[in-house]
Every structure is written in C-alpha cells, then in structure tokens.
Amino acid sequence: MLWKNKPGKSDARGSKKDPDLFSRVRNDVTVMRKQGEPPEKDASSFSRYHCDLCNSTFLATELKQCTLCGRWACTSCWTQEYYICNSCNGILRLHMIQGQDKGRAKE
C-alpha cells in the first residue's frame, strides 16, 4: 500500500479507461530541468553551452529545450517531428509500439 499518491494521478484500479499516449509518455519521462532553466555553461569558453545528451559545446542559439524532460539538445540530438530530444523520442516510440501491439491483440 502506498502512503501517498502523486498529485494529479488517479487510482488505476478504479478507472477502466486507459490513459492517452501523452499521459503514458509523460509518466515515464523524468524531468531533468524545469522549462526555461538555462543550459549548463561550458567552463572553458565564454559563450558556449553543453548539449545534455552528447555533451558537445554549442552556442545557446544552437540548442533547443525538450518539451518533456527539459534537457537542452543540439540538432543531432533533436527530433524535430515531435519537438523533443532523442532520449524522450525513444520512450515515445516504445509507447507507440506498445499501442500498436494492443491494437493487434484486440483484433
């Protein structure tokens, strides 16, 4: 038995409805930074910042913040299709595959 439930989450035993894809992905993604929190500055340069995934240094304008986890990612670590980092994209893809498997099982 859990002592505390996370706010905004309902008891899974009481609800018959499956959560939507976004809710399932959001529950599996760990927030690394708050939205708007700046990227980590490179100590060896004046105006460069680290990509949180590949740890390369870039100008602040070359990095984008993931809408799910808050990581800052360069263009090679970024999925433009969903505006998320490659790490969150992997989690999203796994949930999409699970959704397809559930759809096939119902048929």
PyMOL commands that place a pseudoatom at each C-alpha (Angstrom):
pseudoatom trace, name=CA, resn=MET, resi=1, chain=A, elem=C, hetatm=0, pos=[0.000, 0.000, 0.000]
pseudoatom trace, name=CA, resn=LEU, resi=2, chain=A, elem=C, hetatm=0, pos=[1.296, 3.427, -0.920]
pseudoatom trace, name=CA, resn=TRP, resi=3, chain=A, elem=C, hetatm=0, pos=[1.290, 6.118, 1.725]
pseudoatom trace, name=CA, resn=LYS, resi=4, chain=A, elem=C, hetatm=0, pos=[0.903, 8.974, -0.702]
pseudoatom trace, name=CA, resn=ASN, resi=5, chain=A, elem=C, hetatm=0, pos=[-0.348, 9.220, -4.239]
pseudoatom trace, name=CA, resn=LYS, resi=6, chain=A, elem=C, hetatm=0, pos=[1.315, 11.584, -6.665]
pseudoatom trace, name=CA, resn=PRO, resi=7, chain=A, elem=C, hetatm=0, pos=[-0.847, 14.655, -7.248]
pseudoatom trace, name=CA, resn=GLY, resi=8, chain=A, elem=C, hetatm=0, pos=[-2.993, 14.523, -10.355]
pseudoatom trace, name=CA, resn=LYS, resi=9, chain=A, elem=C, hetatm=0, pos=[-2.821, 10.761, -10.696]
pseudoatom trace, name=CA, resn=SER, resi=10, chain=A, elem=C, hetatm=0, pos=[-5.877, 8.641, -10.163]
pseudoatom trace, name=CA, resn=ASP, resi=11, chain=A, elem=C, hetatm=0, pos=[-6.013, 5.142, -8.785]
pseudoatom trace, name=CA, resn=ALA, resi=12, chain=A, elem=C, hetatm=0, pos=[-5.517, 2.716, -11.682]
pseudoatom trace, name=CA, resn=ARG, resi=13, chain=A, elem=C, hetatm=0, pos=[-7.729, 0.073, -10.067]
pseudoatom trace, name=CA, resn=GLY, resi=14, chain=A, elem=C, hetatm=0, pos=[-10.745, 2.366, -10.052]
pseudoatom trace, name=CA, resn=SER, resi=15, chain=A, elem=C, hetatm=0, pos=[-10.506, 3.655, -13.598]
pseudoatom trace, name=CA, resn=LYS, resi=16, chain=A, elem=C, hetatm=0, pos=[-11.438, 1.479, -16.543]
pseudoatom trace, name=CA, resn=LYS, resi=17, chain=A, elem=C, hetatm=0, pos=[-10.219, 3.956, -19.167]
pseudoatom trace, name=CA, resn=ASP, resi=18, chain=A, elem=C, hetatm=0, pos=[-6.650, 3.646, -20.498]
pseudoatom trace, name=CA, resn=PRO, resi=19, chain=A, elem=C, hetatm=0, pos=[-4.635, 6.897, -20.336]
pseudoatom trace, name=CA, resn=ASP, resi=20, chain=A, elem=C, hetatm=0, pos=[-3.812, 8.536, -23.648]
pseudoatom trace, name=CA, resn=LEU, resi=21, chain=A, elem=C, hetatm=0, pos=[-0.378, 8.311, -25.263]
pseudoatom trace, name=CA, resn=PHE, resi=22, chain=A, elem=C, hetatm=0, pos=[0.801, 11.692, -23.981]
pseudoatom trace, name=CA, resn=SER, resi=23, chain=A, elem=C, hetatm=0, pos=[-0.109, 10.824, -20.372]
pseudoatom trace, name=CA, resn=ARG, resi=24, chain=A, elem=C, hetatm=0, pos=[1.698, 7.479, -20.541]
pseudoatom trace, name=CA, resn=VAL, resi=25, chain=A, elem=C, hetatm=0, pos=[4.845, 9.053, -22.007]
pseudoatom trace, name=CA, resn=ARG, resi=26, chain=A, elem=C, hetatm=0, pos=[4.733, 11.944, -19.513]
pseudoatom trace, name=CA, resn=ASN, resi=27, chain=A, elem=C, hetatm=0, pos=[4.579, 9.448, -16.616]
pseudoatom trace, name=CA, resn=ASP, resi=28, chain=A, elem=C, hetatm=0, pos=[7.691, 7.611, -17.887]
pseudoatom trace, name=CA, resn=VAL, resi=29, chain=A, elem=C, hetatm=0, pos=[9.840, 10.679, -18.604]
pseudoatom trace, name=CA, resn=THR, resi=30, chain=A, elem=C, hetatm=0, pos=[11.933, 12.042, -15.765]
pseudoatom trace, name=CA, resn=VAL, resi=31, chain=A, elem=C, hetatm=0, pos=[12.111, 15.833, -15.784]
pseudoatom trace, name=CA, resn=MET, resi=32, chain=A, elem=C, hetatm=0, pos=[15.782, 16.797, -15.826]
pseudoatom trace, name=CA, resn=ARG, resi=33, chain=A, elem=C, hetatm=0, pos=[15.349, 20.588, -15.940]
pseudoatom trace, name=CA, resn=LYS, resi=34, chain=A, elem=C, hetatm=0, pos=[12.443, 22.946, -15.467]
pseudoatom trace, name=CA, resn=GLN, resi=35, chain=A, elem=C, hetatm=0, pos=[11.170, 24.697, -18.583]
pseudoatom trace, name=CA, resn=GLY, resi=36, chain=A, elem=C, hetatm=0, pos=[13.104, 27.918, -19.120]
pseudoatom trace, name=CA, resn=GLU, resi=37, chain=A, elem=C, hetatm=0, pos=[16.050, 26.842, -16.978]
pseudoatom trace, name=CA, resn=PRO, resi=38, chain=A, elem=C, hetatm=0, pos=[19.260, 27.690, -18.892]
pseudoatom trace, name=CA, resn=PRO, resi=39, chain=A, elem=C, hetatm=0, pos=[21.644, 25.038, -20.255]
pseudoatom trace, name=CA, resn=GLU, resi=40, chain=A, elem=C, hetatm=0, pos=[24.890, 24.180, -18.477]
pseudoatom trace, name=CA, resn=LYS, resi=41, chain=A, elem=C, hetatm=0, pos=[27.646, 26.643, -19.383]
pseudoatom trace, name=CA, resn=ASP, resi=42, chain=A, elem=C, hetatm=0, pos=[30.980, 25.432, -20.740]
pseudoatom trace, name=CA, resn=ALA, resi=43, chain=A, elem=C, hetatm=0, pos=[33.651, 26.422, -18.228]
pseudoatom trace, name=CA, resn=SER, resi=44, chain=A, elem=C, hetatm=0, pos=[36.407, 26.685, -20.847]
pseudoatom trace, name=CA, resn=SER, resi=45, chain=A, elem=C, hetatm=0, pos=[34.642, 29.198, -23.087]
pseudoatom trace, name=CA, resn=PHE, resi=46, chain=A, elem=C, hetatm=0, pos=[32.784, 32.449, -22.685]
pseudoatom trace, name=CA, resn=SER, resi=47, chain=A, elem=C, hetatm=0, pos=[29.565, 31.901, -24.629]
pseudoatom trace, name=CA, resn=ARG, resi=48, chain=A, elem=C, hetatm=0, pos=[29.161, 28.172, -25.236]
pseudoatom trace, name=CA, resn=TYR, resi=49, chain=A, elem=C, hetatm=0, pos=[26.848, 25.669, -23.563]
pseudoatom trace, name=CA, resn=HIS, resi=50, chain=A, elem=C, hetatm=0, pos=[26.719, 21.880, -23.251]
pseudoatom trace, name=CA, resn=CYS, resi=51, chain=A, elem=C, hetatm=0, pos=[24.250, 19.637, -25.046]
pseudoatom trace, name=CA, resn=ASP, resi=52, chain=A, elem=C, hetatm=0, pos=[22.791, 17.454, -22.271]
pseudoatom trace, name=CA, resn=LEU, resi=53, chain=A, elem=C, hetatm=0, pos=[22.819, 14.336, -24.464]
pseudoatom trace, name=CA, resn=CYS, resi=54, chain=A, elem=C, hetatm=0, pos=[26.142, 14.331, -26.359]
pseudoatom trace, name=CA, resn=ASN, resi=55, chain=A, elem=C, hetatm=0, pos=[27.995, 16.783, -24.047]
pseudoatom trace, name=CA, resn=SER, resi=56, chain=A, elem=C, hetatm=0, pos=[29.378, 18.760, -27.013]
pseudoatom trace, name=CA, resn=THR, resi=57, chain=A, elem=C, hetatm=0, pos=[29.526, 22.554, -26.752]
pseudoatom trace, name=CA, resn=PHE, resi=58, chain=A, elem=C, hetatm=0, pos=[27.358, 24.893, -28.809]
pseudoatom trace, name=CA, resn=LEU, resi=59, chain=A, elem=C, hetatm=0, pos=[26.140, 28.469, -28.842]
pseudoatom trace, name=CA, resn=ALA, resi=60, chain=A, elem=C, hetatm=0, pos=[22.898, 28.998, -26.934]
pseudoatom trace, name=CA, resn=THR, resi=61, chain=A, elem=C, hetatm=0, pos=[21.051, 29.626, -30.212]
pseudoatom trace, name=CA, resn=GLU, resi=62, chain=A, elem=C, hetatm=0, pos=[22.065, 26.172, -31.493]
pseudoatom trace, name=CA, resn=LEU, resi=63, chain=A, elem=C, hetatm=0, pos=[20.400, 24.342, -28.580]
pseudoatom trace, name=CA, resn=LYS, resi=64, chain=A, elem=C, hetatm=0, pos=[16.704, 23.574, -28.081]
pseudoatom trace, name=CA, resn=GLN, resi=65, chain=A, elem=C, hetatm=0, pos=[14.953, 22.613, -24.866]
pseudoatom trace, name=CA, resn=CYS, resi=66, chain=A, elem=C, hetatm=0, pos=[12.903, 19.414, -24.844]
pseudoatom trace, name=CA, resn=THR, resi=67, chain=A, elem=C, hetatm=0, pos=[9.237, 19.984, -24.036]
pseudoatom trace, name=CA, resn=LEU, resi=68, chain=A, elem=C, hetatm=0, pos=[9.002, 16.774, -21.981]
pseudoatom trace, name=CA, resn=CYS, resi=69, chain=A, elem=C, hetatm=0, pos=[12.195, 16.419, -19.924]
pseudoatom trace, name=CA, resn=GLY, resi=70, chain=A, elem=C, hetatm=0, pos=[13.715, 19.914, -20.183]
pseudoatom trace, name=CA, resn=ARG, resi=71, chain=A, elem=C, hetatm=0, pos=[17.099, 18.732, -21.485]
pseudoatom trace, name=CA, resn=TRP, resi=72, chain=A, elem=C, hetatm=0, pos=[18.966, 21.010, -23.867]
pseudoatom trace, name=CA, resn=ALA, resi=73, chain=A, elem=C, hetatm=0, pos=[19.820, 19.251, -27.138]
pseudoatom trace, name=CA, resn=CYS, resi=74, chain=A, elem=C, hetatm=0, pos=[21.814, 20.085, -30.263]
pseudoatom trace, name=CA, resn=THR, resi=75, chain=A, elem=C, hetatm=0, pos=[20.473, 19.462, -33.768]
pseudoatom trace, name=CA, resn=SER, resi=76, chain=A, elem=C, hetatm=0, pos=[21.945, 15.949, -33.928]
pseudoatom trace, name=CA, resn=CYS, resi=77, chain=A, elem=C, hetatm=0, pos=[20.294, 15.002, -30.602]
pseudoatom trace, name=CA, resn=TRP, resi=78, chain=A, elem=C, hetatm=0, pos=[16.925, 16.506, -31.530]
pseudoatom trace, name=CA, resn=THR, resi=79, chain=A, elem=C, hetatm=0, pos=[13.732, 15.061, -33.050]
pseudoatom trace, name=CA, resn=GLN, resi=80, chain=A, elem=C, hetatm=0, pos=[12.083, 17.870, -34.981]
pseudoatom trace, name=CA, resn=GLU, resi=81, chain=A, elem=C, hetatm=0, pos=[8.934, 15.819, -35.693]
pseudoatom trace, name=CA, resn=TYR, resi=82, chain=A, elem=C, hetatm=0, pos=[7.728, 15.945, -32.075]
pseudoatom trace, name=CA, resn=TYR, resi=83, chain=A, elem=C, hetatm=0, pos=[9.912, 18.822, -30.794]
pseudoatom trace, name=CA, resn=ILE, resi=84, chain=A, elem=C, hetatm=0, pos=[11.572, 16.558, -28.215]
pseudoatom trace, name=CA, resn=CYS, resi=85, chain=A, elem=C, hetatm=0, pos=[15.080, 15.249, -27.561]
pseudoatom trace, name=CA, resn=ASN, resi=86, chain=A, elem=C, hetatm=0, pos=[16.195, 11.848, -28.860]
pseudoatom trace, name=CA, resn=SER, resi=87, chain=A, elem=C, hetatm=0, pos=[16.016, 10.375, -25.354]
pseudoatom trace, name=CA, resn=CYS, resi=88, chain=A, elem=C, hetatm=0, pos=[12.309, 11.204, -24.994]
pseudoatom trace, name=CA, resn=ASN, resi=89, chain=A, elem=C, hetatm=0, pos=[11.744, 10.170, -28.608]
pseudoatom trace, name=CA, resn=GLY, resi=90, chain=A, elem=C, hetatm=0, pos=[12.898, 6.638, -27.705]
pseudoatom trace, name=CA, resn=ILE, resi=91, chain=A, elem=C, hetatm=0, pos=[10.357, 6.469, -24.877]
pseudoatom trace, name=CA, resn=LEU, resi=92, chain=A, elem=C, hetatm=0, pos=[7.645, 7.816, -27.199]
pseudoatom trace, name=CA, resn=ARG, resi=93, chain=A, elem=C, hetatm=0, pos=[8.483, 5.212, -29.859]
pseudoatom trace, name=CA, resn=LEU, resi=94, chain=A, elem=C, hetatm=0, pos=[8.274, 2.394, -27.290]
pseudoatom trace, name=CA, resn=HIS, resi=95, chain=A, elem=C, hetatm=0, pos=[4.821, 3.570, -26.225]
pseudoatom trace, name=CA, resn=MET, resi=96, chain=A, elem=C, hetatm=0, pos=[3.712, 3.818, -29.841]
pseudoatom trace, name=CA, resn=ILE, resi=97, chain=A, elem=C, hetatm=0, pos=[4.863, 0.225, -30.460]
pseudoatom trace, name=CA, resn=GLN, resi=98, chain=A, elem=C, hetatm=0, pos=[3.011, -0.933, -27.328]
pseudoatom trace, name=CA, resn=GLY, resi=99, chain=A, elem=C, hetatm=0, pos=[-0.113, 0.839, -28.575]
pseudoatom trace, name=CA, resn=GLN, resi=100, chain=A, elem=C, hetatm=0, pos=[0.148, -0.940, -31.932]
pseudoatom trace, name=CA, resn=ASP, resi=101, chain=A, elem=C, hetatm=0, pos=[0.582, -4.293, -30.193]
pseudoatom trace, name=CA, resn=LYS, resi=102, chain=A, elem=C, hetatm=0, pos=[-2.538, -3.665, -28.058]
pseudoatom trace, name=CA, resn=GLY, resi=103, chain=A, elem=C, hetatm=0, pos=[-4.475, -2.736, -31.197]
pseudoatom trace, name=CA, resn=ARG, resi=104, chain=A, elem=C, hetatm=0, pos=[-3.451, -6.013, -32.877]
pseudoatom trace, name=CA, resn=ALA, resi=105, chain=A, elem=C, hetatm=0, pos=[-4.368, -8.028, -29.774]
pseudoatom trace, name=CA, resn=LYS, resi=106, chain=A, elem=C, hetatm=0, pos=[-7.918, -6.573, -29.779]
pseudoatom trace, name=CA, resn=GLU, resi=107, chain=A, elem=C, hetatm=0, pos=[-8.467, -7.591, -33.425]
for i in range(1, 107): cmd.bond("trace and resi %d" % i, "trace and resi %d" % (i + 1))
show_as sticks, trace
zoom trace
